[in-house]
Amino acid sequence: MTTVVLIDDHKLVRQAVKRALTDNGFEVVGEAGDGEEGIRLVSDKTPEIVMLDITMPVMDGLSALKIIKANNPESRVIMLTMHGEATVVNQAISSGATAFMTKDAPMAEVVEVVKKVAQGELISPSIAKQLLDTGSELTPDENEELDTDGGILTKRETEILQLIADGKSTNDVASDLFISVKTVKNHLASIYDKFDARDRTQAVLKGLRTGIIEIR
């Protein structure tokens, strides 16, 4: 059973999310109402997933995120907030967040995101659409180098990155392209290296910023 810690200063929000997650087979192992309490809780419980609010007393979520990822790098963090500014999204992702959702998202969507994050998937369509809707950070930049230190992506790598951006899992990509899962993983490793990306999220955002791939 996937373990989750909820960090949000609104008790009603925590209760609603906890109920939805519990009903869908997740185990909420702890709740916190501010960033500092959340950091201690995550270190104590070492959950697989952390749902972290941005605007909180004592310590805000972005500050807490950096410490949580430093202390518990294996925990996947989903940022949950009322705000949708692209700069905030970018900062959260660059600090190690796996996904970013607004609090007005339907609870069914929240549960679906948690499920996909638990499976190691990238919630790239929602993240990228959020950025495209709120700012220009992901529009092609003429000053950004398309050719990275490791060389521009091959046609196959670009194809795979586009499918990942479409929300496909590694298995889905392998099935769609009639190649093995291992081959997909090898291509992803090459993409990460060329883009100097930590994970799928950063690779997709890099691809969007440079215009190599698009939101479809």
C-alpha positions in Angstrom: 0.0 0.0 0.0 1.4 3.4 -1.0 2.1 5.7 1.9 1.3 9.4 1.8 1.9 12.4 4.1 -0.3 15.4 3.8 1.1 18.9 4.6 -1.5 21.6 4.4 -2.6 24.3 6.9 -6.2 23.8 6.0 -7.6 20.9 8.0 -10.7 20.5 5.8 -8.5 20.1 2.8 -6.4 17.5 4.5 -9.6 15.6 5.6 -11.1 15.7 2.1 -7.9 14.5 0.4 -7.3 11.8 3.1 -10.8 10.5 2.7 -10.4 10.3 -1.1 -7.0 8.6 -1.0 -8.0 6.2 1.7 -11.1 5.2 -0.3 -8.8 4.5 -3.2 -6.3 2.2 -1.4 -3.6 4.7 -0.2 -2.4 4.9 3.4 -2.1 8.4 4.8 0.5 7.9 7.5 0.6 11.5 8.8 -0.7 15.0 8.5 1.0 18.4 9.2 -0.2 22.0 9.2 3.0 23.8 8.4 6.3 23.4 6.6 8.5 22.7 9.7 6.1 20.1 11.1 5.9 18.6 7.7 9.7 18.2 7.4 9.8 16.4 10.7 6.9 14.2 9.8 8.4 13.2 6.4 11.7 12.3 8.0 9.9 10.2 10.6 7.5 8.4 8.3 9.5 8.3 5.0 6.4 8.2 2.9 6.5 7.3 -0.8 4.4 10.4 -1.7 4.2 13.8 0.0 1.3 16.2 -0.8 2.6 19.7 0.0 0.8 23.0 0.1 2.8 26.1 -0.9 1.3 28.8 1.3 1.6 27.8 4.9 2.6 29.4 8.2 6.0 28.9 10.0 7.6 27.7 6.7 6.2 27.9 3.2 6.0 24.8 1.0 8.7 25.8 -1.5 11.2 26.2 1.4 10.0 22.9 2.9 10.2 21.2 -0.4 14.0 21.8 -0.8 14.7 20.3 2.7 12.3 17.4 2.2 14.0 16.4 -1.1 17.4 16.8 0.5 16.5 14.6 3.5 14.2 12.2 1.7 15.1 12.2 -2.0 13.1 9.0 -2.7 9.8 10.7 -1.6 7.8 12.0 -4.6 6.3 15.4 -3.9 3.0 16.7 -5.3 2.6 20.5 -4.8 -1.0 21.4 -3.9 -1.9 25.1 -4.0 -4.4 27.8 -4.7 -1.9 29.6 -7.0 -1.0 28.8 -10.5 1.8 31.2 -11.4 4.2 29.8 -13.9 7.2 31.1 -11.9 6.0 29.2 -8.8 5.5 26.0 -10.9 8.9 26.3 -12.4 10.5 26.8 -8.9 8.7 23.8 -7.5 9.7 21.5 -10.3 13.3 22.7 -10.3 13.4 22.0 -6.5 12.3 18.5 -7.1 8.5 18.4 -7.2 7.1 15.6 -9.3 3.6 17.2 -10.0 1.8 20.4 -9.3 -2.0 20.8 -8.8 -4.3 23.6 -7.9 -6.7 23.0 -5.0 -9.7 23.6 -7.2 -8.9 20.4 -9.1 -11.7 17.8 -8.8 -10.9 15.2 -6.1 -11.0 12.4 -8.8 -8.2 14.2 -10.6 -6.2 14.5 -7.4 -6.5 10.8 -6.8 -5.6 10.0 -10.4 -2.4 12.2 -10.1 -1.4 10.5 -6.9 -1.9 7.1 -8.6 0.3 8.0 -11.5 3.0 9.5 -9.3 2.9 6.4 -7.2 3.6 4.4 -10.4 6.6 6.6 -11.2 4.8 8.4 -14.0 5.1 12.0 -15.1 2.0 14.1 -15.0 3.4 16.2 -17.7 0.2 17.2 -19.6 -1.3 19.0 -16.6 2.1 20.5 -15.5 2.9 21.8 -18.9 -0.6 23.1 -19.6 -0.5 24.9 -16.3 2.7 26.6 -17.4 1.4 27.4 -20.8 -1.8 28.8 -19.5 -0.1 31.1 -16.9 3.1 32.3 -18.5 5.5 32.2 -21.4 8.2 30.0 -19.7 7.5 27.1 -22.0 7.3 29.0 -25.3 10.2 28.4 -27.7 13.1 30.7 -26.8 15.3 31.8 -29.7 18.2 32.3 -27.3 18.0 28.8 -25.9 20.4 26.3 -27.4 18.7 23.3 -29.0 21.9 21.4 -29.3 23.0 20.4 -25.8 26.4 19.3 -24.7 25.5 15.7 -25.5 24.0 16.5 -28.9 20.5 17.3 -30.1 17.9 14.5 -29.6 17.7 11.8 -32.3 14.4 11.3 -34.1 13.6 8.3 -31.9 14.4 10.2 -28.7 12.2 13.1 -29.8 9.4 10.7 -30.6 9.7 9.1 -27.1 9.9 12.4 -25.3 6.7 13.6 -27.1 4.9 10.4 -26.1 6.0 11.0 -22.5 4.8 14.5 -22.7 1.5 13.1 -23.9 1.2 11.3 -20.6 2.3 7.8 -21.8 3.9 5.4 -19.4 7.2 3.6 -20.3 5.2 0.5 -21.1 2.8 2.5 -23.2 5.6 4.0 -25.2 7.2 0.6 -25.7 3.9 -0.8 -27.0 3.1 2.2 -29.2 6.6 2.0 -30.9 6.9 -1.8 -30.9 10.2 -1.7 -29.0 11.1 -3.2 -25.6 10.7 -1.4 -22.3 14.5 -1.7 -21.8 15.0 0.2 -25.1 12.7 3.0 -24.0 14.5 3.3 -20.7 17.9 3.5 -22.5 16.5 6.2 -24.7 15.2 8.1 -21.7 18.6 7.8 -20.0 20.2 9.4 -23.1 17.6 12.2 -23.1 18.3 12.9 -19.5 22.0 13.1 -20.1 21.7 15.4 -23.1 19.3 17.7 -21.3 21.1 17.5 -18.0 17.7 16.5 -16.6 17.0 14.8 -13.2 13.8 13.1 -14.4 11.0 13.0 -16.9 9.5 16.3 -15.7 12.6 18.3 -16.3 13.3 16.6 -19.6 9.7 17.4 -20.9 9.9 21.0 -19.7 13.3 21.4 -21.5 11.8 19.9 -24.6 8.8 22.3 -24.4 11.0 25.3 -23.7 13.1 24.6 -26.8 10.1 23.8 -29.0 11.3 20.2 -29.7 8.0 18.8 -28.5 4.6 20.3 -27.9 1.4 20.0 -25.8 -1.1 18.0 -27.9 
